[in-house]
Amino acid sequence: MHVALLGGTGDIGEGLALRLARDTDHAVTVGSRDAEKAGDAAGEYETILADHGVKATVEGAENAAAAAAADVAVCCVPAYHLTDTIEAVADDLGDAVLVSPAVGMKSDESGMHYNPPGVGSVTELAAAAAPDGTPVAGAFHNLAAGRLGTLSADLDWDVPIVASDDTAREAVVTLVEDMSGLRPLVAGDLSNAAEIEGLTPLLINLARNNDGMHDLGVKFW
Amino acid sequence: MHVALLGGTGDIGEGLALRLARDTDHAVTVGSRDAEKAGDAAGEYETILADHGVKATVEGAENAAAAAAADVAVCCVPAYHLTDTIEAVADDLGDAVLVSPAVGMKSDESGMHYNPPGVGSVTELAAAAAPDGTPVAGAFHNLAAGRLGTLSADLDWDVPIVASDDTAREAVVTLVEDMSGLRPLVAGDLSNAAEIEGLTPLLINLARNNDGMHDLGVKFW
């Protein structure tokens, strides 16, 4: 498949780009509002991969061009940029599966708290912003970007996946299966996204409150 | 410590009673609104323990009497009985730590969904129902009762703990540490409970949607 990482110049985009390029045969394009910035990031990712002995091509493109070429478009921007980013590529998505990893959180003196939008979850906000009929999935919410982007780090994490239909679910299950150390788990339809997103502030709170824990992920058994 | 399992005749109460009695030196009293029912359950638990080669004493008592003797009182009733149960023992809690494992959920055709009370979480609802100054903790929300109550099953699960103060936190950390296969993890104060409680419907949805998964718990790393 061809995977576009919309807004893929940030830390979650970097981690997914590096691991998709290293572990899979899927084509990877880093998207940005700024094509030059996208190209620069793609070049940096290729350099990091080369430093780890991996000869791989990562393309860079403006978000709409990246979306136009994609079978799967992962929207790697923070929750507050999600709607704008999706609306800017809406005419270019075609039949692509749209994937949302973003989580809404707020912080106070007690730690991080889940802060979903009115529609119930950020994943459902992505679906609301997408053109009618777009296959939408929620995934990658709980991946600690620091460890994800460290290619020398083994993961062994689970990735709960919610999806609007079989097309979206099967595409994301395949992507996750193809990355080393990640196990896809089906968690239902998009209305089940909030419980997955809410796990992310818990992971942050656990890392803050327990010695020796950082960059946490999760394993269900 | 002396542990009271208020409403401890149900499945989570049974699992905690069996494992506390088998794995620890803490005294265990099963509470119920009906002292005779509590005594019957305690006797059944002793029989199960004996069948596993464990000679242990489990007491049974009416909830208020169980609370009066307790250093830690775990309120093992469903969320919709929580307030009534706590109010019924309020005069007897003394300095005991009150622990809430309950989760509010609703079910529809998509699966289970977290359904917190207006105060934010069931754990905070327990704190609101308790007398002022009661040390309150949230813990045991994510334990699958079926596996917990099966003494032949190994657990290797994490138990995120939120607490109103150090007294509550330290008491529950000790209890969890003393049970085989459970690791206590500090998750912050009571305002951080919702993200832990929300994990329970996710565990149920994952078990429903993935072949071979059932009675799930969680491990953070």
Interface residues (C-beta under 8 A of the other chain):
Chain A: D108 S110 G111 H113 Y114 D156 P160 L185 V186 A187 G188 D189 S191 N192 A194 E195 I196 G198 L199 P201 L202 L203 N205 L206 R208 N209 N210 M213 L216 G217 V218 K219 F220 W221
Chain B: D108 S110 G111 H113 Y114 D156 P160 L185 V186 A187 G188 D189 S191 N192 A194 E195 I196 G198 L199 P201 L202 L203 N205 L206 R208 N209 N210 M213 L216 G217 V218 K219 F220 W221
